[in-house]
Amino acid sequence: MKPLFVILGVLMLLLFSASLLIGPAGFGGWQGAHALILGGDGPVPIVMREIRLPRALLGLAIGAGLGLTGAAMQGYLRNPLAEPGLIGVSGTAALGAVIAIQTGLSATAALALPFAALLGAAIGVGLLMLLAGPRGGSVTLILAGVAISALAGAGTALVLNLSPNPYAANEIVFWLMGSLADRSMQHVALALPLMLLGAVLIWFSGRALNALTLGEAAASAMGVSAAALRWRLIAGVALIIGPATAVAGAIGFVGLVVPHILRPFVGARPSALLTASALGGAVLLLAADIAVRLVIPERDLKLGVLTAIVGAPLFLHLIWKTRSGGHG
């Protein structure tokens, strides 16, 4: 298990470094590293510190967050098909951003769009708590999340359908595809503290998730409060997925596929899968973000599109492999 963490950690650091040094600016890696560390005058320090560094930091943080929340949801619901968007927060965050774009609010200030998305995420969490109730079980939680996701999706479609401005509609569509391009350190400062708080809440739920693998009755006998665990995980997932969607748009499949890939290497311990999935998610998203700069760079391939193109067939392969193994 430890070698896996070392391998993933080294890959993450290598890809983070590559993310800082790869781009269309046309200067060498040594020159870029020197400008990043020592600063100086000219365009190179600006490119490194104001464009590439926030993009790399967000790629690492959002990838790790998606992997972590995916593993947490699968561990809590004991369902390998669970994923972070299941509770509906990503849908309501996206709806908040879409409304900000459509009304022109996003053009008034640089952070108006992510703040609107965060407000949408907060409303989604409030609706989830209202629908699921203080004593609702996992099934109630899933149903409430599905209902909120459907409502948010309908709202987004309605805004697009009624949009009189084709430019706003085009911007909405491109934002919904997900991207880390043109993000600043302001976006990092907005998202990172909330995401770190969410990660801490999920991290300290690892032992309870381990106990839950024995069943709710056994976990309760071991002192695990099912209600406290549920709301701690919901808060943690919301604090990660809300800000991630707010600054990067909709990026799918990372939280679904990464825990699937890494589960065979960590055994049946959800707490170990949390760590592995966080590292694996960062690796996957950093690699995907580097790929969008290298594959058709002149056409601005969106990050969420690439993760879906890669993630969907991989997930189908995993399902087929599981099905074949079950029949074998």
C-alpha positions as CSV (number, residue, x, y, z in Angstrom):
1,M,0.0,0.0,0.0
2,K,2.8,2.4,0.9
3,P,4.6,2.0,-2.4
4,L,1.4,2.9,-4.1
5,F,1.2,6.2,-2.2
6,V,4.9,6.9,-3.0
7,I,4.3,6.2,-6.7
8,L,1.2,8.4,-6.9
9,G,2.9,11.2,-4.9
10,V,5.9,11.2,-7.2
11,L,3.7,11.2,-10.3
12,M,1.7,14.1,-8.8
13,L,4.8,16.2,-8.2
14,L,6.2,15.4,-11.7
15,L,2.9,16.4,-13.3
16,F,2.6,19.5,-11.2
17,S,6.1,20.6,-12.3
18,A,5.2,19.8,-15.9
19,S,2.0,21.8,-15.6
20,L,4.1,24.8,-14.6
21,L,6.6,24.4,-17.4
22,I,4.4,23.4,-20.4
23,G,2.6,26.0,-22.4
24,P,2.5,28.1,-25.6
25,A,4.5,31.1,-24.2
26,G,7.7,30.0,-26.0
27,F,10.3,30.1,-23.2
28,G,12.4,27.2,-21.8
29,G,11.8,25.2,-18.7
30,W,14.9,26.5,-16.9
31,Q,13.9,30.1,-17.7
32,G,10.4,29.5,-16.4
33,A,11.5,27.9,-13.2
34,H,14.0,30.7,-12.6
35,A,11.2,33.3,-13.1
36,L,8.8,31.5,-10.9
37,I,11.2,31.2,-8.0
38,L,13.1,34.5,-8.2
39,G,10.7,36.7,-10.1
40,G,12.1,39.6,-12.0
41,D,10.9,41.9,-14.8
42,G,9.3,41.1,-18.1
43,P,6.6,38.8,-19.3
44,V,8.0,35.5,-18.1
45,P,7.5,36.0,-14.3
46,I,4.0,37.2,-15.1
47,V,3.2,34.1,-17.1
48,M,4.6,31.8,-14.5
49,R,3.1,33.4,-11.4
50,E,-0.2,34.8,-12.7
51,I,-1.2,32.2,-15.3
52,R,0.6,28.8,-14.9
53,L,0.9,28.7,-11.1
54,P,-2.8,29.2,-10.3
55,R,-3.7,26.7,-13.1
56,A,-1.4,24.1,-11.7
57,L,-2.5,24.7,-8.1
58,L,-6.2,24.4,-9.1
59,G,-5.5,21.3,-11.1
60,L,-3.9,19.6,-8.1
61,A,-6.5,20.8,-5.6
62,I,-9.6,20.1,-7.7
63,G,-8.3,16.7,-8.9
64,A,-7.5,15.7,-5.4
65,G,-10.8,16.9,-4.2
66,L,-12.8,15.1,-6.8
67,G,-10.9,11.8,-6.1
68,L,-11.3,12.2,-2.3
69,T,-15.0,13.0,-2.5
70,G,-15.7,10.2,-4.9
71,A,-14.0,7.7,-2.5
72,A,-15.9,9.1,0.4
73,M,-19.3,8.8,-1.3
74,Q,-18.6,5.3,-2.5
75,G,-17.4,4.3,1.0
76,Y,-20.4,5.8,2.8
77,L,-23.1,4.6,0.4
78,R,-21.2,1.2,-0.1
79,N,-21.9,1.6,-3.7
80,P,-19.1,1.7,-6.3
81,L,-21.3,3.8,-8.7
82,A,-21.6,6.7,-6.2
83,E,-19.9,9.9,-7.2
84,P,-19.5,13.4,-5.8
85,G,-22.3,15.0,-7.9
86,L,-24.8,12.6,-6.4
87,I,-25.8,15.1,-3.7
88,G,-26.7,17.7,-6.2
89,V,-24.3,20.4,-5.1
90,S,-22.4,20.5,-8.4
91,G,-25.7,21.0,-10.3
92,T,-26.9,23.9,-8.1
93,A,-23.4,25.5,-8.3
94,A,-23.5,25.3,-12.1
95,L,-27.0,26.8,-12.1
96,G,-25.7,29.7,-10.0
97,A,-22.9,30.4,-12.4
98,V,-25.2,30.1,-15.4
99,I,-27.6,32.7,-14.0
100,A,-24.6,35.0,-13.3
101,I,-23.5,34.7,-16.9
102,Q,-27.0,35.1,-18.3
103,T,-27.8,38.2,-16.2
104,G,-24.5,39.9,-17.0
105,L,-23.5,39.7,-13.3
106,S,-20.3,37.8,-14.3
107,A,-19.1,40.8,-16.3
108,T,-19.3,43.2,-13.4
109,A,-16.5,41.7,-11.3
110,A,-13.8,39.1,-11.8
111,L,-15.1,36.9,-9.0
112,A,-18.8,37.5,-9.5
113,L,-19.3,34.2,-11.3
114,P,-17.6,31.9,-8.7
115,F,-19.4,33.7,-5.9
116,A,-22.7,33.1,-7.6
117,A,-21.7,29.4,-8.1
118,L,-20.8,29.2,-4.4
119,L,-24.2,30.7,-3.5
120,G,-25.9,28.1,-5.7
121,A,-23.9,25.3,-3.9
122,A,-25.0,26.7,-0.5
123,I,-28.6,26.7,-1.6
124,G,-28.2,23.1,-2.9
125,V,-26.9,22.0,0.5
126,G,-29.8,23.7,2.3
127,L,-32.3,21.9,0.0
128,L,-30.5,18.6,0.6
129,M,-30.7,19.0,4.4
130,L,-34.4,20.0,4.1
131,L,-35.3,17.1,1.9
132,A,-33.2,14.4,3.5
133,G,-34.1,15.5,7.1
134,P,-32.0,14.9,10.2
135,R,-32.8,11.2,10.4
136,G,-32.9,10.3,6.7
137,G,-30.9,7.3,5.7
138,S,-28.6,6.8,2.7
139,V,-31.5,6.0,0.3
140,T,-33.3,9.2,1.3
141,L,-30.0,11.1,0.7
142,I,-29.6,9.6,-2.8
143,L,-33.2,10.4,-3.7
144,A,-32.9,14.0,-2.4
145,G,-29.6,14.5,-4.3
146,V,-31.1,13.1,-7.6
147,A,-34.1,15.4,-7.2
148,I,-31.9,18.4,-6.6
149,S,-29.7,17.5,-9.6
150,A,-32.7,17.1,-11.8
151,L,-34.1,20.5,-10.7
152,A,-30.8,22.2,-11.2
153,G,-30.4,20.6,-14.6
154,A,-33.9,21.8,-15.6
155,G,-33.1,25.3,-14.4
156,T,-29.9,25.4,-16.5
157,A,-31.7,24.1,-19.6
158,L,-34.4,26.7,-19.0
159,V,-31.9,29.6,-18.8
160,L,-30.2,28.4,-22.0
161,N,-33.6,28.0,-23.8
162,L,-34.8,31.5,-22.9
163,S,-31.5,33.2,-23.4
164,P,-32.0,36.1,-25.9
165,N,-28.3,36.7,-26.2
166,P,-26.4,34.1,-28.3
167,Y,-23.1,35.2,-26.9
168,A,-24.2,34.6,-23.3
169,A,-25.6,31.2,-24.3
170,N,-22.3,30.3,-26.0
171,E,-20.3,31.4,-22.9
172,I,-22.6,29.3,-20.7
173,V,-22.1,26.2,-22.9
174,F,-18.3,26.6,-22.8
175,W,-18.2,27.2,-19.1
176,L,-20.3,24.1,-18.4
177,M,-17.6,22.1,-20.3
178,G,-15.1,22.8,-17.5
179,S,-11.7,24.4,-17.8
180,L,-8.7,25.7,-15.7
181,A,-7.6,28.2,-18.4
182,D,-7.4,31.9,-17.5
183,R,-7.7,31.4,-13.8
184,S,-5.9,33.6,-11.3
185,M,-4.6,33.5,-7.8
186,Q,-7.9,35.1,-6.7
187,H,-9.6,32.0,-7.8
188,V,-7.1,29.9,-5.8
189,A,-7.6,32.1,-2.7
190,L,-11.4,31.7,-3.1
191,A,-11.5,28.0,-3.5
192,L,-8.6,26.5,-1.7
193,P,-9.5,27.4,2.0
194,L,-13.0,25.9,1.6
195,M,-11.7,22.8,-0.1
196,L,-9.1,22.2,2.6
197,L,-11.7,22.5,5.2
198,G,-13.9,20.0,3.4
199,A,-10.9,17.6,3.0
200,V,-10.2,17.7,6.7
201,L,-13.8,16.8,7.5
202,I,-13.7,13.9,5.1
203,W,-10.2,12.8,6.2
204,F,-11.3,12.5,9.8
205,S,-14.2,10.3,8.7
206,G,-11.9,7.5,7.6
207,R,-12.2,5.4,10.7
208,A,-16.0,5.7,10.7
209,L,-16.1,4.6,7.1
210,N,-13.9,1.6,7.9
211,A,-16.3,0.6,10.7
212,L,-19.3,1.1,8.3
213,T,-18.0,-1.7,6.1
214,L,-19.1,-4.1,8.8
215,G,-22.7,-2.8,8.6
216,E,-24.5,0.0,10.3
217,A,-25.3,-2.0,13.5
218,A,-21.7,-3.0,14.0
219,A,-20.5,0.5,13.3
220,S,-23.0,1.8,15.9
221,A,-21.8,-0.7,18.4
222,M,-18.3,0.7,17.8
223,G,-19.4,4.2,18.7
224,V,-20.0,5.5,15.2
225,S,-23.0,7.9,14.9
226,A,-24.5,7.4,11.5
227,A,-26.2,10.8,11.5
228,A,-23.0,12.6,12.5
229,L,-21.0,10.8,9.8
230,R,-23.6,11.5,7.1
231,W,-23.7,15.3,7.8
232,R,-19.9,15.5,8.2
233,L,-19.5,13.8,4.8
234,I,-22.1,16.0,3.2
235,A,-20.5,19.1,4.5
236,G,-17.1,17.9,3.4
237,V,-18.2,17.0,-0.1
238,A,-20.1,20.3,-0.5
239,L,-17.1,22.3,0.7
240,I,-15.0,20.6,-2.0
241,I,-17.4,20.2,-4.9
242,G,-19.0,23.7,-4.6
243,P,-15.8,25.7,-4.9
244,A,-14.4,23.3,-7.5
245,T,-17.4,23.8,-9.7
246,A,-17.4,27.5,-9.0
247,V,-13.9,28.1,-10.3
248,A,-13.5,25.3,-12.9
249,G,-17.0,24.4,-14.2
250,A,-18.3,20.9,-14.5
251,I,-15.6,18.3,-14.6
252,G,-16.9,14.7,-14.5
253,F,-15.8,11.1,-14.1
254,V,-12.7,11.8,-12.0
255,G,-14.5,11.1,-8.7
256,L,-16.2,8.1,-10.2
257,V,-13.3,6.4,-12.1
258,V,-10.3,7.0,-9.8
259,P,-11.6,5.1,-6.7
260,H,-12.6,2.3,-9.1
261,I,-9.1,2.0,-10.5
262,L,-7.3,2.2,-7.1
263,R,-9.6,0.1,-5.0
264,P,-7.9,-3.3,-5.9
265,F,-4.6,-1.9,-4.7
266,V,-5.7,-0.8,-1.2
267,G,-8.0,-3.7,-0.1
268,A,-11.3,-3.1,1.7
269,R,-10.2,-0.1,3.8
270,P,-12.1,3.0,2.8
271,S,-9.7,5.2,4.8
272,A,-6.7,4.0,2.6
273,L,-8.8,4.6,-0.5
274,L,-9.4,8.2,0.5
275,T,-5.6,8.9,0.5
276,A,-5.0,6.9,-2.7
277,S,-8.0,8.6,-4.5
278,A,-6.9,12.1,-3.6
279,L,-3.4,11.4,-5.0
280,G,-4.8,9.6,-8.1
281,G,-7.4,12.4,-8.8
282,A,-4.7,15.0,-8.7
283,V,-2.5,12.9,-11.1
284,L,-5.4,12.4,-13.5
285,L,-6.6,16.0,-13.6
286,L,-3.1,17.4,-13.9
287,A,-2.3,15.0,-16.8
288,A,-5.6,15.9,-18.5
289,D,-5.0,19.6,-18.1
290,I,-1.5,19.2,-19.7
291,A,-3.1,17.2,-22.5
292,V,-5.6,19.9,-23.4
293,R,-2.7,22.3,-24.0
294,L,-0.9,19.8,-26.3
295,V,-3.9,18.2,-28.1
296,I,-5.4,20.7,-30.7
297,P,-4.1,23.7,-28.8
298,E,-5.5,26.1,-31.3
299,R,-9.1,24.9,-30.7
300,D,-9.2,25.2,-26.9
301,L,-10.2,21.7,-26.0
302,K,-12.1,21.8,-22.7
303,L,-10.9,19.9,-19.7
304,G,-14.3,18.5,-18.8
305,V,-14.7,17.2,-22.4
306,L,-11.4,15.4,-22.2
307,T,-12.1,13.8,-18.8
308,A,-15.4,12.6,-20.1
309,I,-13.8,11.2,-23.3
310,V,-11.2,9.3,-21.3
311,G,-13.4,8.5,-18.3
312,A,-16.5,7.1,-19.9
313,P,-14.8,4.3,-21.9
314,L,-12.6,3.5,-19.0
315,F,-15.6,3.2,-16.7
316,L,-17.4,1.0,-19.2
317,H,-14.3,-1.2,-19.3
318,L,-14.2,-1.5,-15.5
319,I,-17.9,-2.4,-15.5
320,W,-17.4,-5.0,-18.2
321,K,-14.4,-6.4,-16.3
322,T,-16.3,-6.6,-13.1
323,R,-19.3,-8.3,-14.9
324,S,-16.9,-10.8,-16.6
325,G,-15.3,-11.5,-13.3
326,G,-18.6,-12.1,-11.6
327,H,-19.6,-14.6,-14.3
328,G,-16.3,-16.3,-14.3
